[in-house]
Amino acid sequence: MITVALPKGRIADEVLGLFTNIFGSDFAFVNRQLILQKDNFRFLLVRNQDVPIYVAYQAADLGVVGLDVLEETKIDIVRLLDLKIGKCKVVLGSKVDETLDYNKPQIKIATKMPNITRDFFSKRAVATDIIKLYGSIELAPLVNLADAIVDIVETGNTMKENNLKIDEIILESSAYLIANNNSFYAKKVDILNLYNKIEHLVKEK
């Protein structure tokens, strides 16, 4: 049995679509189902940010999660394959009519990704006051809570609608297939067999 942790939403649907293509039968969660068991696979439906935790603690052998989450959590897992789905960007953004002043003694940055933000600015030797928020990140510069934000965008439309601009792309992200370190060795044949099938489908896209 191979257990796979999937993030709720569109990525889970796309991954189950991959499995449907590979094995020729439907893989789908029904209603509010959180565990889907079929043949030699068990799928867990969890929050995006929790996928690496389930994998790291071996509640799941494999997982699918965005590179942005992996970079933020820095959890020790095996990164197997870029699935080329769930594409987005982690960006630095600020108000359209202002220029971010890197010479200030300290720049206030609002974000839900403090580790990615800290790494980005420390490489530039820029002092920051990182304000951790859990939602509505775009609001922070508009009410002078922060000078700028670090956030995830797909199209950038939400930022434009809130009078913000993208100053810099910090990270290009997409969904990765990941594995627990122990599972990768204990179930290596089964995992690599699945990996090869998924890789073939990804290359065909």
BAVO-666788 format. One record per residue (C-alpha): residue in one letter; residue number from 1; x, z, y. Coordinates in nm, 3 decimals. Layout:
N
kevo:a&sefi:NUM&px:X&pz:Z&py:Y $
...
END
This chain:
205
kevo:m&sefi:1&px:0.000&pz:0.000&py:0.000 $
kevo:i&sefi:2&px:0.127&pz:-0.097&py:0.346 $
kevo:t&sefi:3&px:-0.029&pz:0.082&py:0.644 $
kevo:v&sefi:4&px:-0.034&pz:-0.101&py:0.978 $
kevo:a&sefi:5&px:-0.114&pz:0.066&py:1.313 $
kevo:l&sefi:6&px:-0.285&pz:-0.167&py:1.559 $
kevo:p&sefi:7&px:-0.369&pz:-0.115&py:1.926 $
kevo:k&sefi:8&px:-0.738&pz:-0.130&py:2.015 $
kevo:g&sefi:9&px:-0.863&pz:-0.445&py:2.183 $
kevo:r&sefi:10&px:-0.758&pz:-0.809&py:2.195 $
kevo:i&sefi:11&px:-0.419&pz:-0.766&py:2.024 $
kevo:a&sefi:12&px:-0.579&pz:-0.602&py:1.721 $
kevo:d&sefi:13&px:-0.822&pz:-0.895&py:1.691 $
kevo:e&sefi:14&px:-0.536&pz:-1.147&py:1.715 $
kevo:v&sefi:15&px:-0.329&pz:-0.966&py:1.452 $
kevo:l&sefi:16&px:-0.624&pz:-0.942&py:1.215 $
kevo:g&sefi:17&px:-0.669&pz:-1.316&py:1.277 $
kevo:l&sefi:18&px:-0.309&pz:-1.368&py:1.161 $
kevo:f&sefi:19&px:-0.382&pz:-1.174&py:0.841 $
kevo:t&sefi:20&px:-0.700&pz:-1.376&py:0.787 $
kevo:n&sefi:21&px:-0.491&pz:-1.696&py:0.812 $
kevo:i&sefi:22&px:-0.223&pz:-1.563&py:0.578 $
kevo:f&sefi:23&px:-0.448&pz:-1.429&py:0.304 $
kevo:g&sefi:24&px:-0.751&pz:-1.657&py:0.341 $
kevo:s&sefi:25&px:-1.007&pz:-1.378&py:0.374 $
kevo:d&sefi:26&px:-1.160&pz:-1.196&py:0.669 $
kevo:f&sefi:27&px:-0.992&pz:-0.885&py:0.806 $
kevo:a&sefi:28&px:-1.213&pz:-0.714&py:1.065 $
kevo:f&sefi:29&px:-1.305&pz:-0.366&py:1.180 $
kevo:v&sefi:30&px:-1.681&pz:-0.304&py:1.169 $
kevo:n&sefi:31&px:-1.862&pz:-0.105&py:1.440 $
kevo:r&sefi:32&px:-1.662&pz:0.211&py:1.525 $
kevo:q&sefi:33&px:-1.448&pz:0.196&py:1.213 $
kevo:l&sefi:34&px:-1.092&pz:0.327&py:1.268 $
kevo:i&sefi:35&px:-0.952&pz:0.260&py:0.920 $
kevo:l&sefi:36&px:-0.980&pz:-0.076&py:0.746 $
kevo:q&sefi:37&px:-0.862&pz:-0.096&py:0.386 $
kevo:k&sefi:38&px:-0.837&pz:-0.426&py:0.207 $
kevo:d&sefi:39&px:-0.630&pz:-0.534&py:-0.091 $
kevo:n&sefi:40&px:-0.282&pz:-0.384&py:-0.046 $
kevo:f&sefi:41&px:-0.324&pz:-0.314&py:0.326 $
kevo:r&sefi:42&px:-0.463&pz:-0.036&py:0.536 $
kevo:f&sefi:43&px:-0.508&pz:-0.087&py:0.911 $
kevo:l&sefi:44&px:-0.539&pz:0.196&py:1.162 $
kevo:l&sefi:45&px:-0.697&pz:0.138&py:1.504 $
kevo:v&sefi:46&px:-0.525&pz:0.358&py:1.765 $
kevo:r&sefi:47&px:-0.447&pz:0.370&py:2.137 $
kevo:n&sefi:48&px:-0.176&pz:0.128&py:2.245 $
kevo:q&sefi:49&px:0.064&pz:0.404&py:2.357 $
kevo:d&sefi:50&px:0.018&pz:0.589&py:2.026 $
kevo:v&sefi:51&px:0.122&pz:0.303&py:1.796 $
kevo:p&sefi:52&px:0.499&pz:0.385&py:1.804 $
kevo:i&sefi:53&px:0.422&pz:0.752&py:1.732 $
kevo:y&sefi:54&px:0.218&pz:0.669&py:1.421 $
kevo:v&sefi:55&px:0.502&pz:0.444&py:1.303 $
kevo:a&sefi:56&px:0.786&pz:0.684&py:1.390 $
kevo:y&sefi:57&px:0.619&pz:0.969&py:1.198 $
kevo:q&sefi:58&px:0.541&pz:0.735&py:0.905 $
kevo:a&sefi:59&px:0.163&pz:0.768&py:0.930 $
kevo:a&sefi:60&px:0.198&pz:0.390&py:0.939 $
kevo:d&sefi:61&px:0.469&pz:0.172&py:0.785 $
kevo:l&sefi:62&px:0.425&pz:-0.106&py:1.041 $
kevo:g&sefi:63&px:0.275&pz:-0.136&py:1.385 $
kevo:v&sefi:64&px:0.201&pz:-0.389&py:1.656 $
kevo:v&sefi:65&px:0.270&pz:-0.283&py:2.014 $
kevo:g&sefi:66&px:0.385&pz:-0.423&py:2.346 $
kevo:l&sefi:67&px:0.753&pz:-0.431&py:2.439 $
kevo:d&sefi:68&px:0.662&pz:-0.237&py:2.756 $
kevo:v&sefi:69&px:0.540&pz:0.056&py:2.542 $
kevo:l&sefi:70&px:0.855&pz:0.044&py:2.328 $
kevo:e&sefi:71&px:1.079&pz:0.047&py:2.636 $
kevo:e&sefi:72&px:0.880&pz:0.332&py:2.790 $
kevo:t&sefi:73&px:0.864&pz:0.556&py:2.483 $
kevo:k&sefi:74&px:1.218&pz:0.483&py:2.355 $
kevo:i&sefi:75&px:1.112&pz:0.587&py:2.004 $
kevo:d&sefi:76&px:1.348&pz:0.514&py:1.714 $
kevo:i&sefi:77&px:1.181&pz:0.238&py:1.511 $
kevo:v&sefi:78&px:1.278&pz:-0.106&py:1.377 $
kevo:r&sefi:79&px:1.180&pz:-0.400&py:1.599 $
kevo:l&sefi:80&px:1.104&pz:-0.677&py:1.354 $
kevo:l&sefi:81&px:0.943&pz:-0.970&py:1.536 $
kevo:d&sefi:82&px:0.814&pz:-1.088&py:1.872 $
kevo:l&sefi:83&px:0.459&pz:-1.205&py:1.794 $
kevo:k&sefi:84&px:0.428&pz:-1.402&py:2.122 $
kevo:i&sefi:85&px:0.084&pz:-1.254&py:2.192 $
kevo:g&sefi:86&px:-0.042&pz:-1.001&py:2.446 $
kevo:k&sefi:87&px:0.194&pz:-1.138&py:2.709 $
kevo:c&sefi:88&px:0.221&pz:-0.952&py:3.039 $
kevo:k&sefi:89&px:0.479&pz:-0.844&py:3.295 $
kevo:v&sefi:90&px:0.598&pz:-0.510&py:3.427 $
kevo:v&sefi:91&px:0.644&pz:-0.562&py:3.800 $
kevo:l&sefi:92&px:0.748&pz:-0.387&py:4.117 $
kevo:g&sefi:93&px:0.482&pz:-0.435&py:4.383 $
kevo:s&sefi:94&px:0.413&pz:-0.332&py:4.743 $
kevo:k&sefi:95&px:0.184&pz:-0.413&py:5.037 $
kevo:v&sefi:96&px:0.186&pz:-0.779&py:5.143 $
kevo:d&sefi:97&px:0.266&pz:-0.706&py:5.506 $
kevo:e&sefi:98&px:0.561&pz:-0.476&py:5.434 $
kevo:t&sefi:99&px:0.914&pz:-0.517&py:5.302 $
kevo:l&sefi:100&px:1.041&pz:-0.253&py:5.065 $
kevo:d&sefi:101&px:1.329&pz:-0.068&py:5.232 $
kevo:y&sefi:102&px:1.595&pz:0.007&py:4.971 $
kevo:n&sefi:103&px:1.804&pz:0.186&py:5.234 $
kevo:k&sefi:104&px:1.558&pz:0.474&py:5.269 $
kevo:p&sefi:105&px:1.695&pz:0.808&py:5.144 $
kevo:q&sefi:106&px:1.426&pz:0.800&py:4.876 $
kevo:i&sefi:107&px:1.158&pz:0.549&py:4.776 $
kevo:k&sefi:108&px:0.827&pz:0.679&py:4.645 $
kevo:i&sefi:109&px:0.708&pz:0.482&py:4.341 $
kevo:a&sefi:110&px:0.371&pz:0.530&py:4.172 $
kevo:t&sefi:111&px:0.354&pz:0.429&py:3.805 $
kevo:k&sefi:112&px:0.234&pz:0.516&py:3.459 $
kevo:m&sefi:113&px:0.577&pz:0.408&py:3.325 $
kevo:p&sefi:114&px:0.827&pz:0.661&py:3.463 $
kevo:n&sefi:115&px:1.105&pz:0.580&py:3.214 $
kevo:i&sefi:116&px:1.106&pz:0.205&py:3.279 $
kevo:t&sefi:117&px:1.088&pz:0.278&py:3.653 $
kevo:r&sefi:118&px:1.371&pz:0.532&py:3.642 $
kevo:d&sefi:119&px:1.596&pz:0.296&py:3.443 $
kevo:f&sefi:120&px:1.527&pz:0.005&py:3.680 $
kevo:f&sefi:121&px:1.614&pz:0.196&py:3.998 $
kevo:s&sefi:122&px:1.905&pz:0.393&py:3.851 $
kevo:k&sefi:123&px:2.080&pz:0.064&py:3.766 $
kevo:r&sefi:124&px:2.053&pz:-0.019&py:4.136 $
kevo:a&sefi:125&px:2.163&pz:0.327&py:4.245 $
kevo:v&sefi:126&px:1.841&pz:0.367&py:4.444 $
kevo:a&sefi:127&px:1.701&pz:0.720&py:4.479 $
kevo:t&sefi:128&px:1.333&pz:0.742&py:4.387 $
kevo:d&sefi:129&px:1.053&pz:0.994&py:4.384 $
kevo:i&sefi:130&px:0.848&pz:0.883&py:4.082 $
kevo:i&sefi:131&px:0.481&pz:0.976&py:4.098 $
kevo:k&sefi:132&px:0.314&pz:0.959&py:3.755 $
kevo:l&sefi:133&px:-0.041&pz:0.825&py:3.764 $
kevo:y&sefi:134&px:-0.277&pz:0.738&py:3.480 $
kevo:g&sefi:135&px:-0.488&pz:0.467&py:3.643 $
kevo:s&sefi:136&px:-0.577&pz:0.279&py:3.963 $
kevo:i&sefi:137&px:-0.205&pz:0.241&py:4.036 $
kevo:e&sefi:138&px:-0.277&pz:-0.025&py:4.302 $
kevo:l&sefi:139&px:-0.445&pz:0.237&py:4.520 $
kevo:a&sefi:140&px:-0.125&pz:0.439&py:4.578 $
kevo:p&sefi:141&px:0.043&pz:0.220&py:4.846 $
kevo:l&sefi:142&px:-0.290&pz:0.159&py:5.019 $
kevo:v&sefi:143&px:-0.335&pz:0.530&py:5.098 $
kevo:n&sefi:144&px:0.039&pz:0.592&py:5.155 $
kevo:l&sefi:145&px:0.080&pz:0.797&py:4.838 $
kevo:a&sefi:146&px:0.372&pz:0.568&py:4.750 $
kevo:d&sefi:147&px:0.590&pz:0.297&py:4.903 $
kevo:a&sefi:148&px:0.546&pz:0.074&py:4.599 $
kevo:i&sefi:149&px:0.419&pz:0.064&py:4.242 $
kevo:v&sefi:150&px:0.553&pz:-0.031&py:3.901 $
kevo:d&sefi:151&px:0.266&pz:-0.164&py:3.692 $
kevo:i&sefi:152&px:0.161&pz:-0.411&py:3.425 $
kevo:v&sefi:153&px:0.010&pz:-0.742&py:3.533 $
kevo:e&sefi:154&px:-0.125&pz:-1.039&py:3.338 $
kevo:t&sefi:155&px:-0.238&pz:-1.271&py:3.615 $
kevo:g&sefi:156&px:-0.155&pz:-1.062&py:3.923 $
kevo:n&sefi:157&px:-0.507&pz:-1.111&py:4.058 $
kevo:t&sefi:158&px:-0.584&pz:-0.738&py:4.079 $
kevo:m&sefi:159&px:-0.280&pz:-0.686&py:4.299 $
kevo:k&sefi:160&px:-0.374&pz:-0.979&py:4.524 $
kevo:e&sefi:161&px:-0.728&pz:-0.849&py:4.560 $
kevo:n&sefi:162&px:-0.585&pz:-0.515&py:4.676 $
kevo:n&sefi:163&px:-0.351&pz:-0.671&py:4.933 $
kevo:l&sefi:164&px:-0.039&pz:-0.616&py:4.723 $
kevo:k&sefi:165&px:0.241&pz:-0.858&py:4.631 $
kevo:i&sefi:166&px:0.487&pz:-0.878&py:4.343 $
kevo:d&sefi:167&px:0.837&pz:-0.800&py:4.470 $
kevo:e&sefi:168&px:1.019&pz:-0.831&py:4.140 $
kevo:i&sefi:169&px:0.956&pz:-0.879&py:3.769 $
kevo:i&sefi:170&px:1.113&pz:-0.588&py:3.582 $
kevo:l&sefi:171&px:1.020&pz:-0.683&py:3.226 $
kevo:e&sefi:172&px:0.849&pz:-0.970&py:3.042 $
kevo:s&sefi:173&px:0.646&pz:-0.811&py:2.764 $
kevo:s&sefi:174&px:0.465&pz:-0.929&py:2.453 $
kevo:a&sefi:175&px:0.349&pz:-0.767&py:2.129 $
kevo:y&sefi:176&px:0.611&pz:-0.680&py:1.867 $
kevo:l&sefi:177&px:0.584&pz:-0.611&py:1.495 $
kevo:i&sefi:178&px:0.764&pz:-0.280&py:1.437 $
kevo:a&sefi:179&px:0.850&pz:-0.076&py:1.128 $
kevo:n&sefi:180&px:0.926&pz:0.282&py:1.036 $
kevo:n&sefi:181&px:1.294&pz:0.318&py:0.948 $
kevo:n&sefi:182&px:1.230&pz:0.480&py:0.608 $
kevo:s&sefi:183&px:0.944&pz:0.246&py:0.519 $
kevo:f&sefi:184&px:1.162&pz:-0.054&py:0.600 $
kevo:y&sefi:185&px:1.402&pz:0.045&py:0.322 $
kevo:a&sefi:186&px:1.150&pz:0.193&py:0.075 $
kevo:k&sefi:187&px:0.913&pz:-0.107&py:0.099 $
kevo:k&sefi:188&px:1.163&pz:-0.367&py:0.211 $
kevo:v&sefi:189&px:1.054&pz:-0.644&py:-0.029 $
kevo:d&sefi:190&px:0.685&pz:-0.617&py:0.066 $
kevo:i&sefi:191&px:0.759&pz:-0.583&py:0.438 $
kevo:l&sefi:192&px:0.999&pz:-0.880&py:0.448 $
kevo:n&sefi:193&px:0.752&pz:-1.089&py:0.248 $
kevo:l&sefi:194&px:0.485&pz:-1.016&py:0.509 $
kevo:y&sefi:195&px:0.736&pz:-1.064&py:0.792 $
kevo:n&sefi:196&px:0.823&pz:-1.413&py:0.667 $
kevo:k&sefi:197&px:0.456&pz:-1.515&py:0.647 $
kevo:i&sefi:198&px:0.383&pz:-1.386&py:0.998 $
kevo:e&sefi:199&px:0.700&pz:-1.543&py:1.139 $
kevo:h&sefi:200&px:0.595&pz:-1.879&py:0.995 $
kevo:l&sefi:201&px:0.256&pz:-1.857&py:1.169 $
kevo:v&sefi:202&px:0.410&pz:-1.744&py:1.499 $
kevo:k&sefi:203&px:0.651&pz:-2.041&py:1.495 $
kevo:e&sefi:204&px:0.361&pz:-2.280&py:1.434 $
kevo:k&sefi:205&px:0.185&pz:-2.169&py:1.756 $
END
